[in-house]
Amino acid sequence: MSAVEFTSVTRAYAAVKALDGVSFTVERGEMFGMIGPDGAGKTTAIRIACGLLRASSGSVRLLGHDPAREHRRITGAVGYLSQRFSLYGDLTIDENIGFFAQLHGVRQYGPARDRLLDMTQLTRFRARRADRLSGGMKQKLALACTLVHEPQVLLLDEPTTGVDPVARRELWKLLSEFLSRGLTVVMATPYLDEAERCGRVVLLNEGRVLAIDRPAALQASLAGRLFEVITATSRPPLEALSRVPGVGDAQSFGDRAHVKYDAAPEQAAPVITAALEREGIAVHSVRPIVATLEDVFIGMLK
């Protein structure tokens, strides 16, 4: 039995479809990422998965149950960390974890709380009020509150947004440890470098699935076809590049361009260089590069 299963799921708000025929399966023990621009449908999918929203049509299963109709049966098995998870600022770290444990009906929560405090490195701050914590510490506390009832599936809606790079790294270490213990994690994220750490990802745009696969497999789809072009211009000459025979797409990445070349790879450097120089643009270098998930995603959005 899969941990999460969406089959042709649609969620409509009046004339707008937040999700439009979305299908994917998350296996137990998997780290599954949802990526896409704002409005892609990531948050809607997460909220449907945990039963806070009903699908307009299609089928949703979480551990074999309909999360909207059988919410009580899955409450203890799922942890949900929203974008605006509400900690109680006037309660201490200990008291916040205890409060959320009791909400889930966990009476003997002491051992679980101590273990989570140790894993999140919050033990020595346990008597500190939540409103006196840094952003990263608040996020670690929110994660501890979400996990105190020991769920089987963890649903995270952009958990590292607004968190500094060091805190992001610490949160990822925590998630890796929980994964090693058999937890299933479904995470919506705007950070494509984070998505590359997932076992599989689904790329969403305007409520529709663009692709589902392992990050490495998606990146391999551009193997041998992606080139970095650096010119003497202050900005990459995207218009000129788009006119070069064989160039399928050109995107700006700082002072350079990433170019998808659909003809023979060995011809890319001489063809691109000659075409740009005919337009009076000096070329410093054209070299093949390994595609990132961002390259793949931007290419699919075009």
ZAMARGU-4260 file (C-alpha; in steps of 0.2 Angstrom, whole numbers, plus 5000, padded with zeros to 4 digits):
<rodrens>
0) 5000/5000/5000 | 5007/5017/4995 | 5008/5031/5008 | 4999/5044/4997 | 4990/5042/4980
5) 4982/5055/4969 | 4972/5049/4954 | 4965/5062/4942 | 4963/5075/4956 | 4955/5091/4952
10) 4951/5105/4964 | 4942/5120/4957 | 4938/5137/4964 | 4924/5145/4954 | 4932/5146/4936
15) 4950/5143/4942 | 4957/5125/4943 | 4970/5125/4957 | 4973/5106/4952 | 4968/5099/4936
20) 4969/5080/4934 | 4984/5078/4945 | 4990/5060/4947 | 5005/5054/4957 | 5010/5040/4970
25) 5021/5042/4985 | 5029/5026/4992 | 5032/5022/5010 | 5048/5029/5016 | 5050/5040/5002
30) 5056/5058/5001 | 5044/5066/4988 | 5046/5084/4982 | 5033/5095/4975 | 5040/5110/4965
35) 5033/5124/4954 | 5030/5143/4954 | 5018/5152/4965 | 5000/5146/4961 | 5006/5130/4954
40) 4995/5120/4966 | 5008/5114/4978 | 4999/5120/4994 | 4982/5114/4988 | 4989/5097/4985
45) 4997/5096/5002 | 4980/5102/5010 | 4970/5089/5001 | 4982/5075/5006 | 4980/5079/5024
50) 4961/5081/5023 | 4959/5100/5025 | 4952/5102/5008 | 4941/5091/4998 | 4945/5087/4980
55) 4932/5092/4967 | 4934/5076/4958 | 4946/5062/4957 | 4953/5050/4971 | 4964/5053/4985
60) 4971/5040/4997 | 4983/5042/5012 | 4988/5025/5019 | 4973/5018/5010 | 4960/5030/5017
65) 4951/5045/5010 | 4958/5059/5021 | 4943/5070/5019 | 4930/5057/5023 | 4940/5046/5035
70) 4949/5060/5044 | 4949/5053/5061 | 4956/5037/5055 | 4972/5045/5048 | 4974/5060/5061
75) 4987/5050/5071 | 4996/5044/5056 | 5000/5061/5048 | 5009/5076/5053 | 5006/5093/5044
80) 5018/5108/5044 | 5009/5122/5036 | 5018/5138/5029 | 5011/5148/5044 | 5012/5135/5058
85) 5006/5143/5074 | 5017/5141/5089 | 5012/5149/5106 | 5024/5163/5109 | 5020/5164/5128
90) 5023/5145/5130 | 5040/5137/5132 | 5048/5125/5120 | 5043/5111/5132 | 5025/5118/5134
95) 5022/5119/5115 | 5027/5101/5112 | 5017/5095/5126 | 5002/5105/5120 | 5002/5098/5103
100) 5005/5081/5110 | 4989/5082/5120 | 4980/5089/5105 | 4984/5072/5097 | 4979/5062/5112
105) 4996/5058/5117 | 4997/5057/5136 | 5014/5049/5139 | 5023/5061/5128 | 5039/5064/5139
110) 5050/5051/5130 | 5045/5057/5113 | 5048/5075/5118 | 5065/5072/5125 | 5070/5062/5109
115) 5064/5076/5098 | 5073/5090/5108 | 5089/5080/5107 | 5087/5077/5088 | 5083/5096/5085
120) 5097/5101/5098 | 5084/5111/5108 | 5086/5102/5124 | 5096/5116/5133 | 5083/5129/5127
125) 5068/5119/5133 | 5063/5132/5146 | 5064/5147/5133 | 5048/5155/5127 | 5044/5152/5109
130) 5043/5171/5105 | 5061/5172/5110 | 5068/5160/5098 | 5077/5163/5081 | 5068/5159/5065
135) 5078/5143/5063 | 5074/5137/5081 | 5056/5141/5079 | 5055/5130/5063 | 5064/5116/5072
140) 5052/5118/5086 | 5037/5117/5074 | 5044/5101/5066 | 5046/5094/5084 | 5027/5098/5087
145) 5022/5090/5071 | 5031/5074/5075 | 5028/5072/5093 | 5013/5060/5090 | 5025/5049/5079
150) 5016/5050/5062 | 5020/5039/5048 | 5018/5052/5035 | 5025/5070/5036 | 5017/5083/5025
155) 5028/5099/5024 | 5022/5115/5015 | 5038/5125/5011 | 5046/5122/5028 | 5062/5131/5024
160) 5055/5147/5017 | 5062/5162/5026 | 5075/5152/5035 | 5093/5156/5034 | 5105/5144/5025
165) 5113/5136/5041 | 5095/5133/5048 | 5090/5125/5031 | 5105/5114/5032 | 5100/5108/5050
170) 5082/5105/5045 | 5088/5094/5030 | 5099/5084/5042 | 5084/5081/5053 | 5073/5076/5039
175) 5087/5064/5033 | 5087/5056/5050 | 5068/5054/5051 | 5069/5046/5034 | 5081/5033/5040
180) 5069/5029/5053 | 5055/5025/5040 | 5046/5041/5040 | 5037/5046/5023 | 5040/5064/5019
185) 5030/5074/5006 | 5037/5092/5004 | 5032/5107/4994 | 5047/5118/4991 | 5051/5134/4980
190) 5070/5129/4982 | 5075/5118/4967 | 5092/5114/4975 | 5082/5106/4990 | 5071/5097/4977
195) 5087/5088/4971 | 5088/5079/4987 | 5072/5071/4985 | 5070/5053/4979 | 5057/5059/4966
200) 5049/5075/4962 | 5033/5081/4953 | 5034/5097/4943 | 5018/5107/4944 | 5012/5122/4934
205) 4995/5130/4934 | 4988/5115/4942 | 4995/5102/4930 | 5009/5089/4931 | 5023/5093/4919
210) 5034/5078/4925 | 5037/5065/4938 | 5054/5057/4940 | 5070/5056/4950 | 5079/5072/4949
215) 5094/5064/4941 | 5083/5057/4928 | 5075/5074/4924 | 5093/5081/4923 | 5099/5068/4912
220) 5085/5073/4899 | 5097/5087/4895 | 5113/5077/4895 | 5124/5083/4881 | 5112/5097/4876
225) 5115/5111/4888 | 5129/5123/4886 | 5135/5138/4895 | 5138/5154/4884 | 5149/5168/4891
230) 5150/5184/4880 | 5158/5201/4881 | 5141/5209/4884 | 5135/5214/4901 | 5119/5204/4899
235) 5117/5187/4889 | 5112/5191/4871 | 5096/5180/4873 | 5088/5187/4857 | 5103/5184/4846
240) 5105/5166/4854 | 5087/5162/4850 | 5091/5165/4831 | 5105/5153/4831 | 5101/5137/4821
245) 5099/5122/4833 | 5096/5132/4848 | 5080/5127/4856 | 5080/5138/4871 | 5091/5151/4880
250) 5090/5157/4898 | 5099/5170/4908 | 5109/5165/4923 | 5118/5180/4929 | 5131/5186/4917
255) 5129/5170/4906 | 5117/5160/4896 | 5112/5142/4898 | 5108/5136/4880 | 5099/5120/4875
260) 5106/5115/4858 | 5096/5102/4849 | 5108/5098/4835 | 5124/5088/4836 | 5133/5093/4852
265) 5150/5094/4844 | 5143/5108/4833 | 5137/5118/4847 | 5153/5129/4851 | 5158/5133/4833
270) 5140/5136/4827 | 5135/5147/4842 | 5152/5156/4841 | 5151/5160/4823 | 5133/5165/4823
275) 5136/5178/4838 | 5152/5185/4830 | 5142/5188/4814 | 5131/5199/4824 | 5146/5208/4832
280) 5146/5199/4849 | 5162/5193/4855 | 5161/5176/4863 | 5172/5171/4878 | 5167/5153/4880
285) 5155/5140/4875 | 5156/5124/4885 | 5144/5109/4890 | 5137/5109/4907 | 5128/5097/4918
290) 5109/5102/4919 | 5102/5107/4936 | 5084/5104/4941 | 5081/5123/4938 | 5087/5121/4920
295) 5075/5107/4917 | 5060/5116/4925 | 5063/5132/4916 | 5064/5123/4900 | 5047/5114/4903
300) 5039/5131/4907 | 5043/5138/4891
</rodrens>
